[in-house]
Amino acid sequence: MLDDHDDIHPLFHGAPASTEFKKLRKRLVREVREAIETYGMIERGARWLVCLSGGKDSYTLLAVLHELQWRGLLPVDLLACNLDQGQPGFPATVLPEFLAKMGVPHRIEYQDTYSIVMDKVPAGRTYCALCSRLRRGNLYRIAREEGCSAVVLGHHRDDILETFFMNLFHGGRLATMPPKLLNEDGDLFVYRPLAFVAEADCEKFATAMAYPIIPCDLCGSQDGLQRQQVKQILDGWEARSPGRRQVMFRSLMNTRPSHLLDPSIFDFLGLARAPGPKTASTSGNPPQLVDPD
């Protein structure tokens, strides 16, 4: 499948011929397909708005989805979309030129949310939360205008795990980014097909393909972000125990409500013992009588 250079999507033209890259590519395709099937993302004949920021993750998402569509494994229409938010220095021509060259249907939308963020966020506070909300609102609008049923984002396994720990450490709740979500209005799905994909694999793939990466630091570097702090903690755990990230991620798919403390998801009040006398102790030995002094 991966060696037939006469039958390949343009996004994969010039792909390295090394065995290592072929394994990486197959793994990405397998993991994305697994996430799509596990969480029931496919509605045959639907149209997806694939959000492209110009970072390594969104390039990986775009390429793998087109790979699946190219192979007849993803029966949906794909529309790539970049939201130019007006950050100073944003290279506005990079993505339109790239998408046109690759023959990828796309829409480029300009909305100056940068000025709003700079006006509303007090000095010393982080921009990400408001920026994200404004971006999401515009993407929902574009999806409706384009007749799309889903907004597709490039969040990967590490993003999901970091969000879980941010909620744990700072939000006081067990929650994260779900792979499939219905928006508040109930008319659009939000999909994250990279849910099973490691960030390191996205970086290796996008670098190997030499995609024109646009860094997400155009609004200024902000040190001390909660996500950066959590990432450093996870990096330390991973360095001491390789594979720790994947083990923790799998735990999010293996929850036991009866072994947590939330009475809204497990009926602790209704928990009852089985009727009838107890015939033996928990140790398996018959109960012993103790004579009084």
Backbone torsions as a table, in degrees:
resi	resn	phi	psi	omega
1	MET	NA	-44.4	-172.5
2	LEU	-87.5	-6.8	-174.7
3	ASP	-102.1	-4.8	-177.0
4	ASP	-87.4	93.6	-173.3
5	HIS	-76.1	-9.4	175.8
6	ASP	-87.1	-9.5	-178.0
7	ASP	-133.3	79.3	-173.1
8	ILE	-150.7	145.6	177.2
9	HIS	-70.5	144.5	-178.8
10	PRO	-54.6	-26.9	178.6
11	LEU	-62.1	-17.1	-178.9
12	PHE	-108.6	5.7	175.5
13	HIS	-62.4	135.5	-179.1
14	GLY	81.6	11.2	179.1
15	ALA	-62.1	140.4	177.5
16	PRO	-57.3	145.8	-178.7
17	ALA	-93.3	5.1	-176.4
18	SER	-68.8	151.9	177.2
19	THR	-62.0	-37.6	-179.3
20	GLU	-61.3	-44.3	-179.1
21	PHE	-68.2	-39.4	179.6
22	LYS	-61.7	-38.8	177.1
23	LYS	-65.4	-42.2	178.3
24	LEU	-60.3	-46.6	-178.6
25	ARG	-62.9	-44.2	178.1
26	LYS	-62.8	-39.6	179.5
27	ARG	-64.3	-42.9	179.0
28	LEU	-61.8	-46.1	179.9
29	VAL	-62.4	-43.1	-179.5
30	ARG	-64.0	-45.1	-176.4
31	GLU	-68.9	-38.1	177.7
32	VAL	-67.6	-43.6	178.2
33	ARG	-61.9	-39.0	179.0
34	GLU	-63.5	-42.7	179.3
35	ALA	-65.0	-42.2	-180.0
36	ILE	-61.2	-42.4	-178.8
37	GLU	-75.2	-40.6	-177.9
38	THR	-60.6	-40.0	-174.1
39	TYR	-104.9	12.0	172.1
40	GLY	58.8	53.4	-176.4
41	MET	-84.9	-20.7	-172.1
42	ILE	-83.9	123.3	164.5
43	GLU	-115.1	111.0	-174.3
44	ARG	-56.0	130.2	179.5
45	GLY	84.8	2.4	-179.5
46	ALA	-75.2	169.0	176.3
47	ARG	-122.7	130.8	-178.0
48	TRP	-110.1	136.8	171.2
49	LEU	-93.8	107.0	-176.5
50	VAL	-93.5	112.1	-172.6
51	CYS	-80.8	125.9	-175.2
52	LEU	-121.9	112.8	179.3
53	SER	-91.2	-22.3	-173.6
54	GLY	98.9	4.0	175.7
55	GLY	-89.6	171.9	-176.2
56	LYS	-60.4	-35.9	-176.3
57	ASP	-69.8	-44.7	-177.5
58	SER	-71.1	-32.4	174.3
59	TYR	-64.2	-42.5	178.4
60	THR	-62.2	-45.0	178.0
61	LEU	-57.3	-50.0	-177.7
62	LEU	-59.1	-46.2	-177.0
63	ALA	-65.3	-45.0	-176.6
64	VAL	-69.3	-38.7	177.3
65	LEU	-62.9	-40.8	178.0
66	HIS	-70.1	-32.1	173.5
67	GLU	-60.6	-48.3	179.6
68	LEU	-63.8	-42.2	178.5
69	GLN	-64.8	-42.4	-179.6
70	TRP	-59.7	-35.5	-178.9
71	ARG	-89.0	4.1	178.5
72	GLY	77.8	18.2	-177.5
73	LEU	-101.2	-3.6	-180.0
74	LEU	-135.2	89.3	-174.3
75	PRO	-80.4	58.3	177.0
76	VAL	-134.7	160.6	175.7
77	ASP	-90.1	135.7	-177.0
78	LEU	-113.4	129.4	174.8
79	LEU	-124.7	113.4	177.6
80	ALA	-76.0	143.6	-178.8
81	CYS	-141.5	130.6	171.4
82	ASN	-116.9	130.7	176.3
83	LEU	-101.7	107.1	176.0
84	ASP	-80.7	110.7	-173.1
85	GLN	-94.1	11.2	172.7
86	GLY	81.3	19.0	177.7
87	GLN	-66.7	137.4	177.3
88	PRO	-57.8	133.5	177.3
89	GLY	85.6	1.2	-179.6
90	PHE	-65.3	126.7	-178.1
91	PRO	-78.0	85.1	-168.7
92	ALA	-64.8	-19.4	-176.4
93	THR	-90.5	-14.3	-172.4
94	VAL	-62.1	-54.0	-175.2
95	LEU	-70.2	-44.4	177.0
96	PRO	-57.2	-42.2	-179.9
97	GLU	-66.6	-42.1	179.6
98	PHE	-63.4	-48.1	-176.9
99	LEU	-66.2	-38.4	177.4
100	ALA	-64.8	-42.2	179.1
101	LYS	-63.1	-36.4	-179.1
102	MET	-83.5	-4.5	-179.2
103	GLY	68.8	31.1	-177.8
104	VAL	-97.2	121.1	174.9
105	PRO	-57.1	134.6	-174.1
106	HIS	-154.6	165.0	173.2
107	ARG	-137.0	129.2	175.9
108	ILE	-107.7	124.5	-176.2
109	GLU	-119.9	131.6	176.9
110	TYR	-105.4	123.2	174.2
111	GLN	-142.8	119.6	-176.2
112	ASP	-79.9	74.4	175.0
113	THR	-81.3	-17.4	180.0
114	TYR	-58.9	-44.2	-179.0
115	SER	-64.5	-36.7	178.8
116	ILE	-64.5	-45.5	-179.7
117	VAL	-61.5	-46.5	-178.8
118	MET	-64.0	-30.9	-179.4
119	ASP	-78.3	-36.4	-171.8
120	LYS	-91.0	-29.9	-175.0
121	VAL	-85.7	122.8	179.8
122	PRO	-62.3	154.5	178.2
123	ALA	-57.7	135.2	179.0
124	GLY	91.8	-12.1	178.4
125	ARG	-93.3	158.5	-179.0
126	THR	-82.9	150.1	-175.8
127	TYR	-89.2	-18.6	-163.8
128	CYS	-59.0	-41.9	-173.7
129	ALA	-63.9	-51.3	-179.7
130	LEU	-67.0	-41.6	178.9
131	CYS	-57.3	-43.4	-179.0
132	SER	-65.0	-42.0	-179.6
133	ARG	-64.2	-43.7	179.0
134	LEU	-64.9	-40.2	178.8
135	ARG	-64.1	-45.2	-178.0
136	ARG	-62.3	-41.0	178.7
137	GLY	-60.7	-41.9	178.4
138	ASN	-67.4	-37.9	179.4
139	LEU	-66.6	-38.4	175.8
140	TYR	-61.2	-44.5	179.2
141	ARG	-60.8	-45.4	-179.6
142	ILE	-63.1	-41.7	179.3
143	ALA	-59.0	-42.9	178.8
144	ARG	-65.5	-43.0	179.9
145	GLU	-62.6	-31.9	-176.9
146	GLU	-93.4	2.6	178.9
147	GLY	71.4	29.4	179.4
148	CYS	-90.0	147.2	178.0
149	SER	-98.9	-10.2	-176.3
150	ALA	-147.4	143.4	170.2
151	VAL	-102.9	123.8	-172.0
152	VAL	-111.3	122.1	-173.4
153	LEU	-111.9	158.7	-174.7
154	GLY	-97.3	25.9	177.2
155	HIS	-70.3	133.7	-176.4
156	HIS	-107.4	-174.8	-177.7
157	ARG	-55.1	-44.2	-176.1
158	ASP	-68.8	-35.6	174.9
159	ASP	-60.2	-43.9	-178.3
160	ILE	-64.9	-43.2	-179.5
161	LEU	-67.6	-42.1	178.3
162	GLU	-62.5	-39.6	179.2
163	THR	-65.3	-36.9	176.6
164	PHE	-59.0	-47.6	-178.3
165	PHE	-71.8	-30.1	174.6
166	MET	-64.2	-42.3	176.7
167	ASN	-65.5	-38.0	-179.9
168	LEU	-66.7	-47.8	-175.3
169	PHE	-78.0	-36.9	-170.5
170	HIS	-116.7	-20.9	-176.0
171	GLY	-105.5	-12.1	179.9
172	GLY	65.4	35.3	179.0
173	ARG	-149.8	156.4	174.3
174	LEU	-96.5	99.7	-177.5
175	ALA	-161.1	157.4	176.4
176	THR	-155.3	-170.1	175.6
177	MET	-76.3	118.3	177.7
178	PRO	-79.3	151.0	177.9
179	PRO	-64.4	-26.2	-179.2
180	LYS	-138.5	128.5	-175.2
181	LEU	-142.9	143.6	172.5
182	LEU	-98.6	130.6	-178.0
183	ASN	-67.1	169.0	-173.9
184	GLU	-61.0	-32.7	179.5
185	ASP	-79.3	-11.7	176.2
186	GLY	76.4	13.9	-177.2
187	ASP	-112.5	-4.1	-179.2
188	LEU	-138.0	139.5	170.2
189	PHE	-88.3	150.9	168.8
190	VAL	-116.2	120.6	-177.5
191	TYR	-113.0	147.0	173.9
192	ARG	-130.1	80.4	-176.3
193	PRO	-66.5	-15.8	178.1
194	LEU	-87.0	15.3	-173.7
195	ALA	-55.4	-31.4	-178.1
196	PHE	-97.0	2.4	-172.6
197	VAL	-97.1	132.7	178.1
198	ALA	-75.1	143.9	178.9
199	GLU	-58.5	-38.5	-178.8
200	ALA	-60.7	-34.8	179.1
201	ASP	-70.7	-36.3	175.3
202	CYS	-61.3	-43.5	-178.7
203	GLU	-65.9	-43.5	178.7
204	LYS	-61.9	-42.6	-176.7
205	PHE	-67.1	-51.1	-177.0
206	ALA	-64.7	-35.7	178.2
207	THR	-67.9	-43.4	-179.7
208	ALA	-63.8	-34.7	-179.8
209	MET	-83.9	-6.5	178.8
210	ALA	56.5	38.9	175.4
211	TYR	-67.8	147.6	-176.8
212	PRO	-76.2	90.1	-174.5
213	ILE	-71.9	133.4	173.7
214	ILE	-108.6	116.0	-176.7
215	PRO	-69.5	148.5	178.2
216	CYS	-93.7	58.1	177.6
217	ASP	-135.6	23.2	-173.9
218	LEU	-72.6	-21.1	179.4
219	CYS	-95.8	15.1	176.1
220	GLY	102.5	140.7	178.8
221	SER	-73.5	133.2	179.4
222	GLN	-123.5	109.2	-179.5
223	ASP	-79.0	155.2	173.0
224	GLY	81.5	14.5	177.3
225	LEU	-63.0	145.0	-179.9
226	GLN	-56.8	-41.0	-178.9
227	ARG	-64.0	-38.4	178.3
228	GLN	-64.3	-40.3	179.4
229	GLN	-64.1	-44.3	178.7
230	VAL	-64.2	-41.3	179.4
231	LYS	-59.5	-40.6	178.9
232	GLN	-64.2	-39.2	177.4
233	ILE	-62.5	-47.5	-179.1
234	LEU	-65.5	-37.1	177.0
235	ASP	-60.7	-40.9	179.3
236	GLY	-64.8	-44.0	177.8
237	TRP	-61.7	-43.0	-178.5
238	GLU	-64.8	-38.5	179.9
239	ALA	-64.6	-39.2	-179.4
240	ARG	-78.3	-31.6	-178.9
241	SER	-136.7	85.6	-178.6
242	PRO	-54.8	134.8	-177.6
243	GLY	95.4	-3.9	-177.8
244	ARG	-61.7	-39.7	-179.6
245	ARG	-57.8	-46.1	-177.2
246	GLN	-66.5	-37.2	177.5
247	VAL	-63.0	-45.9	179.6
248	MET	-64.7	-38.6	179.2
249	PHE	-63.6	-41.7	-179.9
250	ARG	-63.6	-27.3	178.6
251	SER	-64.7	-26.8	178.0
252	LEU	-69.5	-16.5	177.9
253	MET	-101.9	9.5	-174.5
254	ASN	-140.3	55.8	-177.1
255	THR	-85.0	150.7	178.5
256	ARG	-128.2	92.5	-177.5
257	PRO	-53.9	-32.7	-178.7
258	SER	-69.9	-14.0	-179.5
259	HIS	-110.6	18.3	171.0
260	LEU	-114.4	-161.7	-173.5
261	LEU	-125.9	17.0	-174.5
262	ASP	-96.1	106.8	-178.6
263	PRO	-70.3	-9.3	178.1
264	SER	-81.0	-16.8	179.7
265	ILE	-115.8	-5.1	174.0
266	PHE	-144.2	134.5	-174.8
267	ASP	-84.3	80.3	177.9
268	PHE	-67.1	-37.3	-179.0
269	LEU	-65.1	-31.7	-179.4
270	GLY	-89.2	1.5	-179.6
271	LEU	-71.7	124.0	-174.7
272	ALA	-131.1	150.7	175.6
273	ARG	-74.4	155.6	175.4
274	ALA	-69.5	140.4	179.9
275	PRO	-69.2	158.9	176.6
276	GLY	108.4	156.8	-178.4
277	PRO	-70.7	149.6	174.9
278	LYS	-84.8	126.4	-172.8
279	THR	-100.1	-12.7	-177.8
280	ALA	-151.7	157.5	178.2
281	SER	-77.1	167.9	-178.7
282	THR	-66.3	-18.9	-179.6
283	SER	-84.5	-8.6	-178.1
284	GLY	92.5	-6.9	178.5
285	ASN	-96.5	147.9	178.6
286	PRO	-63.8	145.3	-179.5
287	PRO	-62.2	143.2	-179.1
288	GLN	-105.1	134.4	175.7
289	LEU	-82.5	144.5	178.8
290	VAL	-113.0	119.7	179.3
291	ASP	-73.1	137.3	176.2
292	PRO	-70.1	156.1	178.4
293	ASP	-65.5	NA	NA
